[in-house]
Each structure stands twice: as structure tokens, then as C-alpha cells.
Amino acid sequence: MSDAPGTAGSPQRRADARRNAGSVLEAAAAVFVTSGVNASIREIAARAGVGTATIYRHYPTRADLIVAVYRSQVEALSEAGPALLAAEASPHRALTRWIDQFVGFVVTKQGLASVLQSGEACYDPLHDYFLEHLVPVCTRLLEATAAAGEIVPGQDPNELMRAVGSICAGANAAKGVRYDVRHLVRLLINGLRPGLGD
């Protein structure tokens, strides 16, 4: 016998739970950037439009929430690469848009930096998770763009992502100075074009 609509375990309840969990992760990512990882759960709940009990039901500890935010953003970036290659007019456009999304991830990651470097064992696997998911995607984008003749072949995905991360980190030191991260990253990507890069 199937569950009645709205009852625990019903398809509707499961869909609502997935939607709530996604809203919480998006809200937490935004709050971590503006208020830090020690922001109140109440602030995250208010931004997500859910009660604090919903957050604790999905993520019993703050560490659970932090790990989930990080992993969800890595997974979204991993899925975005192939989707952009299929949808965009050119591989270079796909690469540019993916790197723009990567910038958004790095900004969130910087909001998490202090806790990710805290030495707590639960965060140790996250760097490997990042590499396993994103290096192959960046490699595929670079190779497709090079094959189309839109960038110089042989670009290193690790080097590119580190360069983008360094540009993003520079914003912290640019107090009172114009520092447009996305503009600078676009200059970096355009510098990969034939005749401009090495």
C-alpha cells in the first residue's frame, strides 16, 4: 500500500526534504561568506526559509553542515563542466563560464578556510574530494578548448585553478583599492588564447 500524500516517507515528503536540504546548503554557503562559519544556525535558517529544527535534522552538527556545503559545491561544479560544454556555442565560452562558477566556489571556500585548516579529521578528505572531482572536469574543458584552437594546448588544470585561487585571495589584501576578481580572472583566461599565452 502506498503512502498517502503528505505522510512521513511519502514521495511528496521526500521531495520536500530534498528541497529543504538544498535550500539550507545554499543559504549556509552565502552566510558563511558574509558572516563566517560561526554564524548562527538561526541566521542560516531564516535565509533558507526553514526552521532551525530542519537544519539540525539534516545536519546534526556544524561540521556536518560545513562538509555538506563544501561537497555540494564541488559536485555542482563537477556536473556543470560537461553541461556547459554541451550547451555553449564554443568550448572557450564553456571554459569561461565554468571558471566564473569556480570563482564563486573559491569565494565560499575562503569563507570556510579557517575551519577547513583547523586540523579536525572530518575535514581531511575534502581536499582529495576537490581534486578527484574538479581536476578531470577542468582538464576536459581545457582539452576541448585547445582542440578547437581557442587556447594554447598543454595547459595544466592544477596550475590554472591555483592561479584563479590566488587572484581570489588577493581581494583580501586589496583594501581600498579597486580589485575586480572576475575581471582579473577573465584577463587570465583570455591570456590562454593563441598568440597571447606561451
BAFI-3210 file (N, C-alpha, C; in Angstrom, 3 decimals, decimal comma, padded with zeros to 6 digits):
// residues 198
n [1|2|3|4|5|6|7|8|9|10|11|12|13|14|15|16|17|18|19|20|21|22|23|24|25|26|27|28|29|30|31|32|33|34|35|36|37|38|39|40|41|42|43|44|45|46|47|48|49|50|51|52|53|54|55|56|57|58|59|60|61|62|63|64|65|66|67|68|69|70|71|72|73|74|75|76|77|78|79|80|81|82|83|84|85|86|87|88|89|90|91|92|93|94|95|96|97|98|99|100|101|102|103|104|105|106|107|108|109|110|111|112|113|114|115|116|117|118|119|120|121|122|123|124|125|126|127|128|129|130|131|132|133|134|135|136|137|138|139|140|141|142|143|144|145|146|147|148|149|150|151|152|153|154|155|156|157|158|159|160|161|162|163|164|165|166|167|168|169|170|171|172|173|174|175|176|177|178|179|180|181|182|183|184|185|186|187|188|189|190|191|192|193|194|195|196|197|198]
n.u [000,849|000,624|002,164|000,148|-000,447|001,685|002,248|004,680|007,572|006,422|006,381|006,020|006,832|009,492|010,458|010,066|011,840|014,320|014,338|014,337|016,788|018,554|018,029|018,949|021,719|022,468|021,818|023,487|026,026|026,081|025,821|028,090|030,077|029,531|029,193|030,862|031,919|031,004|028,579|025,207|022,972|020,367|020,377|021,067|018,895|016,817|017,474|017,228|014,567|013,454|012,857|014,984|015,053|014,786|017,271|018,972|017,959|018,776|021,506|023,203|025,413|027,547|029,858|028,978|027,288|029,068|030,808|028,922|028,140|030,531|031,028|028,710|028,992|031,307|030,382|028,369|029,905|031,397|029,428|028,627|030,589|030,611|027,966|028,017|029,827|028,257|026,178|027,041|028,125|030,749|033,770|035,544|033,862|032,398|034,443|035,114|032,727|032,564|034,854|034,111|032,050|033,641|035,107|033,106|032,826|035,398|035,350|033,427|034,791|036,928|035,568|035,214|037,747|039,230|038,147|038,425|041,111|041,610|042,538|040,870|039,775|037,546|037,495|039,603|039,372|038,384|039,989|041,093|038,687|037,928|040,032|039,686|037,198|037,193|039,599|039,617|037,407|038,145|040,380|039,177|037,698|039,759|041,177|039,223|038,852|041,400|041,584|039,768|041,187|041,174|042,622|046,055|047,561|048,177|047,784|047,883|045,613|045,652|047,436|046,070|043,726|044,888|045,972|043,648|042,584|044,546|044,216|041,660|042,200|043,751|042,000|041,526|043,687|043,541|042,709|040,713|041,474|040,693|039,608|038,697|037,722|036,510|036,888|039,701|040,172|038,980|040,774|042,968|042,049|041,600|044,209|045,155|044,721|045,722|048,714|048,704|049,187|051,903]
n.v [-001,196|002,223|005,262|007,827|011,109|013,596|012,245|010,856|009,743|009,652|010,222|012,993|014,119|013,296|014,682|017,298|017,288|016,985|019,357|021,235|020,600|021,318|024,087|024,862|024,338|026,157|028,562|028,411|028,452|031,062|032,578|031,813|033,098|035,837|036,112|034,329|031,011|030,557|031,681|032,140|029,374|030,048|032,317|031,181|029,465|031,332|032,612|030,475|029,959|028,081|026,180|026,070|023,499|021,935|022,216|021,016|018,466|017,523|018,077|017,341|018,421|021,357|020,856|018,805|020,284|022,102|020,387|019,297|021,570|022,204|019,828|019,731|021,968|021,369|019,118|020,300|021,960|020,013|018,714|020,812|021,337|019,371|019,877|022,563|022,422|021,017|022,787|025,403|027,775|027,571|025,815|027,515|029,453|027,829|027,048|029,567|030,274|028,175|028,595|031,008|030,146|028,585|030,560|031,593|029,389|029,343|031,713|031,100|028,969|030,333|031,602|029,441|028,802|028,975|027,009|024,748|024,423|023,705|021,354|019,371|016,052|015,357|017,055|016,410|014,680|016,390|017,923|016,023|015,158|017,425|017,532|015,060|015,367|017,848|018,350|016,496|017,545|020,201|019,603|018,325|020,473|022,276|020,731|020,379|023,018|023,663|021,837|022,963|025,051|027,376|028,046|027,952|024,803|022,242|023,255|023,334|021,983|022,047|024,136|026,281|026,413|026,960|029,471|030,986|030,757|032,188|034,764|035,303|035,230|037,482|039,592|039,988|041,418|043,768|046,312|049,124|049,520|049,318|046,208|043,898|040,802|038,963|040,245|040,245|037,498|036,869|038,173|036,516|034,070|034,849|035,298|032,820|032,376|031,599|033,140|034,931|033,619|031,607]
n.w [000,000|-000,873|000,378|001,802|000,415|001,750|004,111|006,417|004,814|002,326|-001,262|-001,714|000,745|000,764|-001,451|-000,566|001,581|000,269|-001,168|000,920|002,133|000,087|-000,042|002,456|002,217|000,203|001,474|003,735|002,530|001,486|003,840|005,251|003,795|004,224|007,003|008,248|009,382|011,890|012,138|013,279|013,522|013,386|011,742|009,292|008,924|008,706|006,318|004,573|004,773|006,476|009,516|012,450|013,424|011,168|009,948|011,859|011,738|009,265|009,348|011,911|013,336|013,330|011,874|010,177|008,524|007,349|005,919|004,164|002,691|001,359|-000,130|-001,730|-003,338|-004,737|-006,145|-007,709|-009,370|-010,670|-012,171|-013,751|-015,685|-017,971|-018,774|-019,555|-021,696|-023,506|-023,917|-024,549|-027,091|-027,851|-026,900|-025,516|-024,479|-022,764|-020,989|-019,910|-018,593|-016,769|-015,207|-014,098|-012,412|-010,779|-009,487|-007,818|-006,125|-004,931|-003,486|-001,542|-000,368|000,768|002,781|004,387|005,091|007,556|009,242|007,659|007,719|010,269|011,325|012,169|011,927|010,387|008,238|006,656|004,323|002,355|000,610|-001,147|-002,240|-003,647|-005,598|-006,940|-008,129|-009,548|-010,981|-013,236|-014,649|-015,243|-016,780|-018,999|-020,062|-020,748|-022,630|-024,635|-025,408|-026,322|-028,451|-030,155|-031,031|-029,588|-027,331|-026,206|-026,488|-023,933|-021,361|-017,801|-015,565|-012,737|-012,257|-013,426|-011,807|-009,339|-009,906|-010,308|-007,733|-006,326|-007,350|-006,375|-003,622|-003,410|-003,159|-000,479|000,420|-000,896|000,207|000,013|-002,593|-006,036|-007,037|-008,986|-008,976|-010,793|-013,258|-013,417|-013,496|-015,923|-017,629|-017,198|-018,311|-020,963|-021,632|-022,263|-024,891|-028,284|-029,421|-027,398|-024,987|-023,596]
ca.u [000,000|001,477|001,971|-000,771|000,271|001,938|002,634|006,118|008,072|005,743|007,185|005,936|007,677|010,891|010,788|010,164|013,069|015,446|014,290|014,763|018,228|019,228|017,888|019,830|023,104|022,654|021,799|024,685|027,173|026,039|026,041|029,492|030,894|029,298|029,233|031,800|031,357|030,407|027,281|024,174|022,094|019,116|020,558|021,023|017,515|015,988|017,796|016,718|013,114|013,086|013,096|016,284|014,925|015,027|018,721|019,554|017,517|019,633|022,928|023,167|026,472|028,029|030,816|028,189|026,791|030,217|031,226|027,877|028,229|031,724|030,837|027,642|029,502|032,224|029,570|027,704|030,928|031,736|028,333|028,469|031,545|030,059|026,728|028,382|030,407|027,167|025,208|027,606|028,430|032,147|034,447|036,111|032,752|032,114|035,534|034,983|031,590|032,887|035,804|033,325|031,422|034,722|035,386|032,089|033,186|036,586|034,938|032,810|035,851|037,674|034,753|035,371|039,176|039,747|037,715|038,975|042,513|041,637|043,163|039,869|039,866|036,389|037,704|040,783|039,127|037,764|040,914|041,118|037,382|038,046|040,905|039,101|036,026|037,337|040,726|039,206|036,482|038,941|041,196|038,319|037,385|040,973|041,485|038,233|039,109|042,633|041,277|039,043|042,115|040,821|043,678|047,311|047,488|049,093|047,567|047,796|044,411|046,013|048,052|045,013|042,858|045,675|046,068|042,352|042,510|045,434|043,561|040,565|042,786|044,292|040,970|041,624|044,761|043,324|041,855|040,621|041,957|039,783|040,096|037,560|038,192|036,020|037,566|041,075|040,144|038,721|042,041|043,775|041,536|041,861|045,629|045,455|044,445|046,911|049,292|048,745|049,856|053,187]
ca.v [000,000|003,405|006,305|008,901|012,358|014,377|011,452|010,624|008,738|009,738|010,918|014,438|014,449|013,127|015,802|018,484|017,162|017,278|020,791|021,941|020,374|022,153|025,483|025,057|024,386|027,430|029,621|028,291|028,900|032,529|033,125|031,579|034,123|037,161|036,135|033,344|029,691|030,527|032,364|031,386|028,493|030,798|033,176|030,310|029,003|032,440|032,827|029,328|029,892|026,867|026,271|025,537|022,049|021,323|022,167|020,001|017,143|017,128|018,266|017,394|019,260|022,386|020,208|018,116|021,296|022,634|019,356|019,177|022,753|022,056|018,735|020,050|022,926|020,621|018,283|021,173|022,351|018,824|018,480|021,966|021,312|018,712|020,537|023,780|022,022|020,609|023,855|026,661|027,866|027,193|025,331|028,642|030,046|026,882|027,174|030,864|030,226|027,251|029,271|032,004|029,397|028,186|031,740|031,601|028,332|029,743|032,739|030,372|028,196|031,241|031,787|028,233|028,483|028,785|025,727|023,672|024,281|023,581|020,099|018,380|014,919|015,249|017,880|015,931|014,127|017,332|018,353|014,946|015,187|018,534|017,140|013,939|015,794|019,044|018,306|015,906|018,434|021,295|019,007|018,121|021,788|022,799|019,935|020,691|024,379|023,588|021,116|023,899|026,111|028,614|028,334|027,246|023,451|021,855|023,979|022,479|022,357|022,413|025,462|027,261|026,577|027,649|030,878|031,601|030,862|033,261|036,030|035,487|035,531|038,842|040,565|040,244|042,373|044,976|047,216|050,475|049,558|048,605|044,847|043,156|039,430|038,324|040,895|039,749|036,098|036,881|038,501|035,293|033,094|035,366|035,175|031,473|032,292|031,549|034,444|035,719|032,821|030,995]
ca.w [000,000|-000,986|001,382|001,461|000,209|002,946|005,265|006,518|003,892|001,038|-002,287|-001,505|001,889|000,380|-002,335|000,292|002,370|-000,630|-001,469|002,131|002,313|-000,898|000,374|003,606|001,752|-000,493|002,484|004,561|001,733|001,427|005,182|005,617|003,143|004,804|008,468|008,767|009,648|013,222|012,095|013,995|012,748|013,198|010,564|008,116|008,791|008,226|004,902|003,817|004,900|007,209|010,952|012,871|013,594|009,858|009,742|012,743|011,301|008,137|009,681|013,383|013,883|012,417|010,974|009,146|007,599|006,614|004,965|003,143|001,825|000,520|-001,081|-002,685|-004,312|-005,605|-007,028|-008,686|-010,338|-011,444|-013,120|-014,634|-016,790|-019,161|-019,193|-020,274|-022,985|-024,390|-024,144|-025,012|-028,519|-028,086|-025,691|-024,756|-023,715|-021,675|-020,025|-019,239|-017,678|-015,683|-014,323|-013,358|-011,318|-009,883|-008,659|-006,765|-005,174|-004,183|-002,520|-000,432|000,276|001,620|003,975|005,195|005,182|008,915|009,795|006,840|008,101|011,734|011,721|012,561|010,998|009,493|007,052|005,923|002,971|001,429|-000,449|-002,140|-002,890|-004,587|-006,705|-007,678|-008,894|-010,365|-011,922|-014,518|-015,366|-015,784|-017,845|-020,168|-020,635|-021,374|-023,816|-025,671|-025,878|-027,122|-029,689|-031,022|-031,421|-028,895|-026,370|-026,438|-025,908|-022,872|-020,108|-016,613|-014,812|-011,365|-012,309|-013,702|-010,646|-008,308|-010,300|-010,009|-006,278|-005,878|-007,687|-005,414|-002,316|-003,447|-002,789|000,956|000,674|-001,705|000,973|-000,520|-003,969|-006,941|-007,273|-009,526|-009,124|-012,025|-014,383|-013,461|-013,931|-017,369|-018,271|-017,136|-019,286|-022,309|-021,860|-022,748|-026,329|-029,144|-029,718|-026,168|-023,961|-024,002]
c.u [000,881|001,168|000,951|000,024|000,468|002,339|004,126|006,529|007,415|006,651|007,178|006,843|009,152|011,340|010,952|011,470|014,290|015,516|014,779|016,268|019,020|019,183|018,824|021,278|023,397|022,722|023,064|025,909|027,231|026,361|027,493|030,403|030,755|029,521|030,204|031,109|030,745|029,100|026,219|023,357|020,772|019,203|020,468|019,589|016,628|016,229|017,225|015,197|012,632|013,305|014,463|016,227|015,178|016,520|019,333|019,130|018,403|021,111|023,052|024,250|026,878|029,026|030,089|027,721|027,928|030,680|030,209|027,911|029,389|031,495|029,782|028,133|030,501|031,429|028,867|028,683|031,299|030,688|028,224|029,386|031,004|028,786|027,027|028,994|029,315|026,285|025,783|028,014|029,854|032,746|035,033|035,044|032,399|033,179|035,396|033,858|031,868|033,855|035,091|032,601|032,462|035,112|034,379|032,370|034,368|036,245|034,289|033,864|036,686|036,893|034,873|036,822|039,641|039,364|038,283|040,447|042,685|042,322|042,173|039,776|038,715|036,560|038,839|040,471|038,682|038,702|040,994|039,810|037,370|038,855|040,271|037,955|036,331|038,516|040,315|038,283|037,248|039,824|040,382|037,991|038,592|041,304|040,515|038,492|040,373|042,380|040,527|039,933|041,900|041,783|044,929|047,210|048,446|048,929|047,340|046,582|044,712|046,582|046,998|044,145|043,592|045,789|044,770|042,198|043,364|044,839|042,446|041,104|043,319|043,285|041,062|042,663|044,539|042,389|041,888|041,114|040,965|040,378|038,900|038,022|037,771|036,655|038,994|041,138|039,849|039,989|042,955|043,332|041,796|043,340|046,063|045,269|045,743|047,399|049,401|049,465|051,157|052,923]
c.v [001,240|004,402|007,315|010,179|013,093|013,574|011,204|009,521|008,785|010,427|012,437|014,875|014,333|014,269|017,087|018,461|017,480|018,766|021,605|021,807|021,235|023,624|025,799|025,187|025,699|028,577|029,601|028,793|030,421|033,148|032,940|032,641|035,458|037,210|035,143|032,046|029,579|031,308|031,494|030,527|029,197|031,698|032,356|029,850|030,097|032,680|031,709|029,235|028,617|027,121|025,687|024,019|021,316|021,189|021,066|018,590|016,631|017,125|018,448|018,275|020,310|021,789|019,476|019,107|021,838|021,641|019,246|020,355|022,584|020,995|019,080|021,022|022,273|019,790|019,123|021,625|021,190|018,551|019,602|021,902|020,652|019,378|021,799|023,457|021,656|021,783|025,107|026,605|027,451|026,660|026,468|029,311|029,140|026,986|028,462|030,841|029,284|027,899|030,345|031,340|028,938|029,338|031,818|030,559|028,750|030,793|032,083|029,605|029,083|031,561|030,619|027,960|028,172|027,428|024,563|023,414|024,055|022,315|019,044|017,299|014,868|016,068|017,367|015,419|015,151|017,783|017,290|014,897|016,264|018,110|016,063|014,384|016,907|019,024|017,643|016,808|019,585|020,796|018,856|019,447|022,369|022,046|020,234|022,072|024,424|022,908|022,005|025,054|027,421|028,979|027,559|025,866|023,280|022,599|022,995|022,883|022,752|023,819|026,541|027,489|027,255|029,136|031,618|031,781|031,992|034,634|036,324|035,879|036,952|039,899|040,923|041,303|043,712|045,947|048,615|050,628|048,788|047,248|043,999|041,735|038,828|038,952|040,359|038,298|036,008|037,223|037,274|034,299|033,569|035,276|033,793|031,355|032,253|032,954|035,328|034,960|032,261|029,658]
c.w [000,000|000,103|000,887|001,295|001,533|004,148|005,249|005,566|002,534|000,025|-002,094|-000,366|001,521|-000,533|-001,532|001,088|001,516|-000,938|-000,277|002,345|001,333|-000,538|001,531|003,154|001,029|000,503|003,327|003,811|001,699|002,781|005,612|005,008|003,870|006,308|009,081|009,157|011,038|013,290|012,749|013,036|012,474|011,956|009,277|007,861|008,215|006,738|004,035|003,853|005,560|008,695|011,305|013,034|012,278|009,596|010,593|012,354|010,162|008,508|011,193|014,007|012,851|011,411|009,854|008,082|006,731|005,546|003,833|002,179|000,842|-000,557|-002,128|-003,740|-005,265|-006,608|-008,104|-009,761|-011,254|-012,518|-014,146|-015,848|-018,038|-019,684|-019,995|-021,636|-023,989|-024,802|-024,793|-026,484|-028,836|-026,796|-024,859|-023,903|-022,533|-020,583|-019,225|-018,214|-016,508|-014,692|-013,507|-012,183|-010,299|-008,962|-007,510|-005,700|-004,312|-003,138|-001,310|000,349|001,203|002,894|004,939|005,580|006,593|009,476|008,991|007,178|009,601|012,217|012,183|011,480|010,000|008,210|006,164|004,521|001,930|000,316|-001,543|-002,917|-003,979|-005,817|-007,576|-008,578|-009,898|-011,333|-013,240|-015,332|-016,008|-016,925|-019,121|-020,851|-021,359|-022,666|-024,955|-026,262|-026,730|-028,459|-030,678|-031,476|-030,702|-027,761|-026,772|-025,779|-024,732|-021,562|-018,956|-015,781|-013,369|-011,310|-012,514|-012,468|-009,490|-008,620|-009,994|-008,495|-005,748|-006,180|-006,691|-004,037|-002,258|-003,048|-001,312|001,282|-000,026|-001,013|000,367|-001,948|-004,844|-007,271|-007,680|-009,858|-010,457|-013,271|-014,528|-013,922|-015,418|-018,157|-018,305|-018,202|-020,709|-022,658|-022,333|-024,267|-027,143|-029,491|-028,497|-025,059|-024,473|-024,691]
res [m|s|d|a|p|g|t|a|g|s|p|q|r|r|a|d|a|r|r|n|a|g|s|v|l|e|a|a|a|a|v|f|v|t|s|g|v|n|a|s|i|r|e|i|a|a|r|a|g|v|g|t|a|t|i|y|r|h|y|p|t|r|a|d|l|i|v|a|v|y|r|s|q|v|e|a|l|s|e|a|g|p|a|l|l|a|a|e|a|s|p|h|r|a|l|t|r|w|i|d|q|f|v|g|f|v|v|t|k|q|g|l|a|s|v|l|q|s|g|e|a|c|y|d|p|l|h|d|y|f|l|e|h|l|v|p|v|c|t|r|l|l|e|a|t|a|a|a|g|e|i|v|p|g|q|d|p|n|e|l|m|r|a|v|g|s|i|c|a|g|a|n|a|a|k|g|v|r|y|d|v|r|h|l|v|r|l|l|i|n|g|l|r|p|g|l|g|d]
***
